[in-house]
Amino acid sequence: MLSKNDKQIRPIAFIYLIVFVVSTVWDLGHGMLLSQWQPVLLHNRLDFTLQFILLTGAGKEVIQSQSFRIILDVINILLPFALTFSVIRRRRIQPALAMLTSFFALFYFMLICATAHYSMETYIAFVLLPLLFLYRKTVHFFLVFNCLRIIFILFFFSSGLYKVLFGALFNTEQFSAILIQQHSSMLTGIGTSAYKSFIEFWVHNPMASWFIYVGATFIELSFLVGLITKKFDRFLGIFLCCFLLFDYVFMGITYIPWFAFTALFFYSKSVNLSGQKICY
């Protein structure tokens, strides 16, 4: 029979692994793994973590060695499987694997973003979620789980708050302009497609696109309620899924790794210390 700790942790470990597999298959199909291209430049920026990684010489090796890129891809793929297996089988190596998986994900995806025009924000879930499995005791898992939940809420809510404080929400042409900037190469290119016509409709109808923008901002701001109560967490999980689909349909941005964050909301009431569901 599964212990209370197993019943809380295992479903979240499975969600993490499933999302990772889907994301990796997507990246593989779109040529986004390190070994699938030949980088020639590193996009340096004012980032302490990136500077530290580059000081190790990893950036130079990524550019020069295909074998090194393949090794990094293989390790990045294997670690989440090893971590999930250790969680399911309750291996003593679980905390060490959790720390290694988190730090390697930071290292790997920082290099990905330094060699291509990708944002580290996309992959942050694969850096943070392994930290859930740092501890095997229920009390420690409970604390880490809720810390990550609060961090995500503040991060997501701040994005909506930014739109309000800087007036973007009140500009009825804001989203139309964003779509033009995001899809400029497609909109100015030769040829037609169903997706191009779809985007052109929202560009030419700024008031309609503004309502979409308001709806997306409402979703971001609604996460504030998560700091007060967990009663609506399942709705917040559904809102997050809708937001990520919205980003893909309108912006062409794939935040597949972020679907793993939904576990912080769909399972928030079942993760507790007493074995009873906690209502706030």
C-alpha positions in Angstrom: 0.0 0.0 0.0 1.3 3.5 -0.8 2.2 5.7 2.0 0.7 9.2 2.4 4.0 10.7 1.2 3.9 8.5 -1.9 0.3 9.4 -2.8 1.3 13.1 -2.6 4.6 13.0 -4.5 4.1 10.3 -7.2 1.4 12.0 -9.3 3.4 15.2 -9.4 6.5 13.3 -10.5 4.6 11.7 -13.3 3.2 15.0 -14.5 6.7 16.5 -14.5 8.1 13.6 -16.5 5.2 13.6 -19.0 5.5 17.3 -19.7 9.3 16.9 -20.0 8.8 14.1 -22.6 6.3 16.1 -24.6 8.5 19.2 -24.5 11.6 17.2 -25.6 9.7 15.5 -28.5 8.5 18.9 -29.6 12.0 20.3 -29.5 13.4 17.3 -31.3 10.7 17.6 -34.1 11.5 21.3 -34.5 15.3 21.0 -34.4 15.7 22.8 -31.1 18.1 20.4 -29.3 21.7 21.4 -29.0 23.0 18.6 -31.2 20.6 19.6 -34.0 22.4 22.8 -35.0 25.9 24.2 -35.4 26.0 27.4 -33.2 28.6 30.0 -34.3 27.9 32.7 -31.7 27.0 33.1 -28.0 24.5 35.7 -27.1 26.1 37.1 -24.0 24.2 39.3 -21.6 24.3 40.7 -18.1 23.5 37.5 -16.3 25.6 36.3 -13.4 24.6 32.7 -13.9 25.4 32.8 -17.6 28.8 34.5 -17.0 29.7 31.7 -14.5 28.7 29.0 -17.0 30.8 30.7 -19.8 33.8 30.9 -17.4 33.8 27.1 -17.3 34.6 27.0 -21.0 31.3 25.2 -21.8 30.2 27.9 -24.3 33.4 27.4 -26.3 32.9 23.6 -26.3 29.3 23.9 -27.4 30.4 25.9 -30.5 33.4 23.6 -31.3 32.3 20.1 -30.5 29.3 18.2 -31.8 30.1 15.3 -29.5 29.9 17.6 -26.5 26.5 18.8 -27.7 25.2 15.2 -28.1 26.5 14.3 -24.6 24.6 17.3 -23.1 21.4 16.3 -24.9 21.6 12.7 -23.7 22.3 13.8 -20.0 19.5 16.3 -20.1 17.1 13.6 -21.4 18.2 10.9 -19.0 18.2 12.8 -15.7 14.4 13.4 -15.5 13.8 9.7 -16.1 16.3 8.8 -13.4 14.8 11.3 -11.0 11.2 10.1 -11.5 12.3 6.5 -11.1 14.1 7.3 -7.9 10.9 9.0 -6.6 8.7 6.1 -7.5 11.1 3.5 -6.1 11.9 5.7 -3.0 15.7 5.5 -3.6 18.0 7.2 -1.2 19.7 8.8 -4.2 16.5 10.9 -4.8 17.7 14.1 -3.1 21.1 14.1 -4.9 19.4 13.4 -8.3 16.9 16.2 -7.7 19.7 18.7 -7.0 21.7 17.4 -10.0 18.7 17.5 -12.3 17.8 21.1 -11.3 21.4 22.4 -11.7 22.0 20.6 -14.9 18.7 21.9 -16.4 19.9 25.4 -15.5 23.3 24.8 -17.1 21.8 23.1 -20.2 19.0 25.5 -21.0 21.2 28.6 -20.3 23.5 27.3 -23.0 20.5 26.7 -25.3 19.4 30.3 -24.8 23.0 31.6 -25.3 23.3 29.9 -28.7 19.8 30.7 -30.0 17.1 33.4 -29.6 15.2 31.5 -26.9 14.2 32.8 -23.5 15.2 31.1 -20.3 11.7 31.9 -19.0 10.3 29.1 -21.2 12.3 26.4 -19.5 12.2 27.6 -15.9 9.8 24.8 -14.9 12.5 22.2 -15.6 14.9 24.0 -13.3 12.5 24.6 -10.4 10.2 21.5 -10.3 13.0 19.0 -9.6 13.5 20.9 -6.3 10.2 19.4 -5.2 12.0 16.1 -4.7 14.9 17.3 -2.7 13.4 15.8 0.5 11.8 12.5 1.1 9.9 13.5 4.3 6.3 14.8 3.9 6.9 18.0 5.9 9.8 19.1 3.7 8.0 18.2 0.5 5.0 20.3 1.8 7.2 23.3 2.5 9.0 23.2 -0.9 5.8 22.6 -2.8 4.1 25.7 -1.2 7.2 27.8 -1.7 7.3 27.0 -5.4 3.5 27.6 -5.6 3.9 31.1 -4.1 6.9 31.9 -6.2 5.0 31.0 -9.4 1.9 33.0 -8.3 4.0 36.1 -7.7 5.8 35.7 -10.9 2.7 35.2 -13.0 0.6 37.9 -11.2 3.4 40.5 -11.6 3.2 40.1 -15.4 -0.5 41.2 -15.3 0.3 44.0 -12.7 3.0 45.3 -15.1 0.4 45.7 -17.8 -1.8 47.7 -15.5 0.8 50.0 -13.9 2.4 50.9 -17.2 -0.9 51.5 -19.0 -0.6 48.8 -21.6 -3.9 47.3 -20.6 -5.7 50.6 -21.3 -4.3 51.0 -24.8 -6.9 49.5 -27.2 -4.3 49.1 -29.9 -1.7 47.4 -27.7 -2.3 43.7 -28.7 -2.8 44.6 -32.3 0.7 46.2 -32.3 2.2 43.2 -30.4 0.8 40.9 -33.1 2.4 43.0 -35.8 5.8 42.9 -34.1 5.6 39.2 -33.2 4.6 38.1 -36.7 6.2 40.8 -38.8 8.1 38.4 -41.1 5.0 36.3 -41.8 2.8 39.4 -42.3 5.2 41.0 -44.7 6.1 37.8 -46.6 4.7 36.6 -49.8 1.9 34.0 -49.8 -1.1 33.3 -47.8 -2.1 30.8 -45.2 -5.0 30.2 -42.8 -2.9 31.2 -39.9 -1.7 34.4 -41.6 -5.3 35.3 -42.3 -6.2 34.6 -38.7 -3.5 36.9 -37.4 -4.4 39.6 -40.0 -8.0 39.6 -38.7 -6.9 40.5 -35.2 -4.4 43.0 -36.5 -7.1 44.8 -38.5 -9.6 44.7 -35.6 -7.7 46.2 -32.7 -10.8 46.6 -30.5 -11.5 42.9 -30.8 -7.9 41.9 -30.1 -7.9 44.3 -27.1 -10.6 42.2 -25.5 -8.4 39.1 -25.9 -5.6 41.1 -24.3 -7.8 42.1 -21.4 -8.9 38.5 -20.9 -5.3 37.3 -20.8 -4.4 40.0 -18.3 -7.4 39.0 -16.1 -6.1 35.5 -16.0 -2.7 36.8 -14.8 -4.2 39.0 -12.2 -6.6 36.3 -11.0 -3.7 34.4 -9.5 -3.5 36.8 -6.7 -6.4 34.9 -5.1 -4.0 32.0 -4.7 -2.1 33.9 -2.0 -5.3 34.0 0.0 -6.9 30.6 -0.4 -6.4 27.3 -2.2 -10.2 26.8 -2.8 -9.9 28.1 -6.4 -6.6 26.4 -7.3 -8.2 24.0 -9.8 -9.7 27.0 -11.6 -6.2 28.6 -11.6 -4.8 25.5 -13.1 -7.4 25.5 -15.8 -6.7 29.3 -16.3 -3.0 28.6 -16.7 -3.7 25.9 -19.4 -5.9 28.3 -21.3 -3.3 31.1 -21.1 -0.6 28.8 -22.4 -2.8 27.7 -25.3 -3.6 31.4 -25.9 0.1 32.2 -26.2 0.6 29.5 -28.7 -2.4 30.3 -30.9 -2.0 34.1 -31.0 1.8 34.5 -30.4 3.2 31.3 -31.7 5.1 30.8 -28.4 5.3 27.3 -27.0 5.4 27.3 -23.2 5.1 23.5 -23.0 7.3 23.2 -19.9 4.9 25.5 -18.0 2.2 22.9 -18.1 4.2 21.2 -15.4 3.4 24.1 -13.1 -0.3 23.1 -13.2 0.6 20.3 -10.7 1.1 23.1 -8.1 -2.6 23.9 -8.4 -4.3 20.7 -9.3 -2.7 18.9 -6.3 -2.4 21.8 -3.9 -5.2 20.7 -1.6 -4.0 17.1 -1.5 -0.5 18.1 -0.4 -0.7 18.5 3.4 0.8 17.4 6.6 -2.1 15.7 8.4 -3.5 13.4 5.6 -6.7 15.5 5.5 -7.5 18.0 2.8 -6.8 21.5 4.1 -9.3 24.2 3.3 -8.3 27.9 3.8 
